[in-house]
Amino acid sequence: MKKLIFSLIFSLFSPLVVAFSQQDLVLQLQKPSNLQGQFSQQRFLNGLTKPMMTQGDFVLLKNQGLLWQMKKPFENQLRVKADGISQWNGSQWVSSQQLGQSEQIKLFLGLLSGDVAALSSQFNLQLNGTEKAWQLSLVPNTLLMKQIFDNIEIRGDLVVKSIEIREKQGDRTLIRFEQIQQDQPLSAFAQSALQK
């Protein structure tokens, strides 16, 4: 009888303990006003035996955009904002407008900032895990995204730690985020690049 009572109590309360919803994830990822850290990116392309690798620093400013500062194999600075992608030429930001870019921008910013609403308009989402170790799987549900992606896997804890993108033609990209700091002062360059 004790076992029965214990199992009933456990079954009643265990969902409250282990449930971690998409809304919980959104709230968790949108808490910091900014994230700063390092990234490493490996791009596995069909026909190449070794992945193309890049490394650098990033700054994600809530509701403003992303500063992507590549340091290896060469220096390059990109700014991703809602209105487009720009590249720093040493004295000013030069806009790079390409067909279909707005969808890619929304996707990338959505992946990093936890904008589940933006993601769910183009992907079926499956969340597993807990707030300290979760995985969000995205499977495309629109014609455009189905032509580009097989799936996207995002993993993290209190923040996004990795994004793995599998493309339709067999290419794969793995981005890892490390030494992440939350809500720290921005450099003067990051402030001028991202703040209105």
Stockholm file with secondary structure:
# STOCKHOLM 1.0

chainA/1-196         MKKLIFSLIFSLFSPLVVAFSQQDLVLQLQKPSNLQGQFSQQRFLNGLTKPMMTQGDFVLLKNQGLLWQMKKPFENQLRVKADGISQWNGSQWVSSQQLGQSEQIKLFLGLLSGDVAALSSQFNLQLNGTEKAWQLSLVPNTLLMKQIFDNIEIRGDLVVKSIEIREKQGDRTLIRFEQIQQDQPLSAFAQSALQK
#=GR chainA/1-196 SS CHHHHHHHHHHHHHHHHHCCCHHHHHHHHTSCSEEEEEEEEEEECTTCSSCEEEEEEEEEETTTEEEEEEEESSCEEEEEETTEEEEECSSSEEEECCTTHHHHHHHHHHHHHTCHHHHHTTEEEEEEEETTEEEEEEEECSHHHHHHEEEEEEEESSSEEEEEEEETTSCEEEEEEEEEEESCCCCHHHHHHHCC
#=GC SS_cons         CHHHHHHHHHHHHHHHHHCCCHHHHHHHHTSCSEEEEEEEEEEECTTCSSCEEEEEEEEEETTTEEEEEEEESSCEEEEEETTEEEEECSSSEEEECCTTHHHHHHHHHHHHHTCHHHHHTTEEEEEEEETTEEEEEEEECSHHHHHHEEEEEEEESSSEEEEEEEETTSCEEEEEEEEEEESCCCCHHHHHHHCC
//
